[in-house]
Amino acid sequence: MSDDNDPAPDSVLRLDAEEYEYLRKRAADHQQLAEKADDFASKTIHRRLRQLYEDRARALRLVLLH
């Protein structure tokens, strides 16, 4: 029986350093997707996602350094 509070199988908890690298990779992925996108809306969405991943990685790095 599954508990609704259990994380989904694809939401894996990573160690802090692994999480930082994951966030940086996702930011780079969205940068590439923005560069390849043909329409303005897609470019905007991918740029925003890139910024969100970069911001989260930056915040995590501050936590890791302190």
C-alpha positions as CSV (number, residue, x, y, z in Angstrom):
1,M,0.0,0.0,0.0
2,S,1.4,3.4,-1.0
3,D,1.4,6.4,1.4
4,D,0.4,9.7,-0.2
5,N,3.2,11.4,1.8
6,D,5.9,9.2,0.4
7,P,8.1,10.9,-2.3
8,A,7.6,9.8,-5.8
9,P,10.1,7.3,-7.1
10,D,11.7,9.9,-9.4
11,S,12.2,12.4,-6.6
12,V,15.4,11.0,-5.2
13,L,17.0,12.7,-2.3
14,R,20.6,13.6,-3.2
15,L,23.6,14.6,-1.0
16,D,24.2,18.3,-0.9
17,A,27.1,18.2,-3.3
18,E,25.2,16.0,-5.7
19,E,22.2,18.3,-5.5
20,Y,24.4,21.3,-6.4
21,E,25.8,19.5,-9.4
22,Y,22.3,18.3,-10.5
23,L,21.0,21.9,-10.3
24,R,23.9,23.3,-12.3
25,K,23.4,20.6,-15.0
26,R,19.6,21.3,-15.2
27,A,20.4,25.0,-15.6
28,A,22.8,24.3,-18.4
29,D,20.2,21.9,-20.0
30,H,17.6,24.7,-20.0
31,Q,20.1,27.2,-21.4
32,Q,20.6,24.8,-24.4
33,L,16.9,24.3,-24.8
34,A,16.3,28.1,-24.8
35,E,19.0,28.5,-27.5
36,K,17.4,25.8,-29.6
37,A,13.7,26.9,-29.2
38,D,12.0,28.4,-32.2
39,D,9.3,30.4,-30.5
40,F,9.5,33.2,-28.0
41,A,7.3,31.5,-25.3
42,S,9.5,28.4,-25.2
43,K,12.7,30.5,-25.0
44,T,11.2,32.5,-22.2
45,I,10.1,29.4,-20.2
46,H,13.5,27.8,-20.6
47,R,15.4,30.9,-19.6
48,R,13.2,31.3,-16.5
49,L,13.8,27.7,-15.6
50,R,17.5,28.1,-16.1
51,Q,17.4,31.1,-13.7
52,L,15.4,29.2,-11.1
53,Y,17.9,26.3,-11.2
54,E,20.9,28.7,-11.0
55,D,19.3,30.6,-8.1
56,R,18.6,27.4,-6.2
57,A,22.2,26.1,-6.8
58,R,23.6,29.5,-5.6
59,A,21.5,29.3,-2.4
60,L,22.5,25.7,-1.8
61,R,26.2,26.6,-2.3
62,L,25.9,29.3,0.4
63,V,24.5,26.7,2.8
64,L,27.3,24.3,1.9
65,L,30.0,26.9,2.5
66,H,28.7,27.8,6.0
